[in-house]
Amino acid sequence: NDSTETHVVWETTRGLSEIASALLYRGRIHLLKDGCMWTILDPRTGERLLDRERIGIGGQAVASPVAANGHIYVVNEPGCFAVLKAGDSLNIVSTSKLGESVRSNPAIAGDTLYVRGADHLWAFRNSAASKLP
């Protein structure tokens, strides 16, 4: 039996991530498309709260975004990094360049964010900030 008509609440094809995994965080689905375009969906209705807005770091989105402490961390293949404030709009807190390729997902452990580049393992921590979950 095809349960599509009775079990699918909504579906979408626009703004989907090509490689990076979608992120469900604080009641929103966040999608990172190549060119580092950001889409935010309401998971209950599929409503687009933000549709393919450019983060401003460009590049291929290989690594999946991660989130903690009200922020979403995005890094692209050329090694450009962005911190977004979680919410219903695009709020870029900061951007930076690591200077080397990044093809793996960032990881969070304790109060440290780890990013594996082509030549280095980067560890970011704000000692004055509260611990990441």
N, C-alpha and C positions, 0 to 999 in steps of 0.2 A: 504494500500500500504506500502511496505517496502522501506523506503527511505535510507537504509544503503548504498547502492551503490552510491547514488547521493549526500548524505549529510555528510558522515563521511570523514573527511580530513585525519585523522590518528588514530591509536589506539595502545595501548601497554599493555602488561601483566607483564613485568619484573620490579622488583623494586618497586612495588606498596606498599603503606602504608596499614598495616592491620587494624589499629585503628585510628591513627593520620590523620587528614585532610591534603590534599595537600595545599601548599601555592603558590599563584601566587604573585610574587614580582619582581619589576623592569624588567618586560618582560621575566621572567623565571618561570617555574613550578618546585617547590622543593618538593620532596617526602622523607619522613622519614620512613624507614622500620625497623621492629624489629631488635635488635642488633645495633641500631642507625647507619644504613647504609644510606647514602645520595645519592640521584639521582637528577640530574638537566636536565630538558627537555626544548627545544624551543617550546613554545606553538603553533607557526604557522606551524611547520613542524613535530614535534614529535622527532626531532633529539636529541639523548642522548649526552649531553655535559659532563656529569659525570654519571657513572653507578655503583651504590651500593658501594661507597667508605665508609670505616669505619670512623666515627667521633672520635672514641677512648674512648667513655664513655660506650659503651655496653648497656645492659639492654633492657627491653621492652619499646617500644615507644607508650605510652598511650596518652600523651598530644600532641596537635598540635603545631607546631612551629609558632612563631609570628615574625614580622619584623618591624623595624623602623630605621631611620637614617643610612641606608646602612648596617645594621647588621641583622642577623637572630638569634633568641634565641630559643634554644632547651633544653628541660628537659625530662629526662626519669623517669620511675616508681621508680627506686631505689634512685632518687634524685640527679643524676649527671646532671650538667648543662654545656652547651657549648654555646659560642658566635661565630658565623661564620660571616665572611665578605661576603656580597652578591656579587655574580659574577658567572663566568662560570666554576670555579674550586673550590675545597675544600680548604678554607683558614680559619683555626681555630685560632681565636683571643685569646680565653682563655677557660679553663675548670675549674670546681670546684665541690665540693660535698656539698650538703646541709645537709646531715646527717639524712634525713627522706624521706619517700615515697612521691612522687608527682604523682597524678593521674588526675589533672585538668590543663587546658590550662593556660599558663601565660597570663596576661592582661597588657595593656599599658594605662596609663592615665597621660596626661601632660608629665612631664619629669621623670616619675617613672614607673618601670617595677615591677609588682606584681606577686608573685608565691605562690600559696596555697599548703603548705605541709600537711602531716598528723597531725602535731601538731602546726604549726606556719603559719602565713601569713608573707611572706618575701617581703620587699620593697627595690628595688635597684635603686640608683640614682647617677649620677656623676654630682655634682654641677658645675664643670668646663665645662662640655660638653654642647652643644647646646640642646635645648628642643627636645624631641621626637615628631614626628608628631601626 
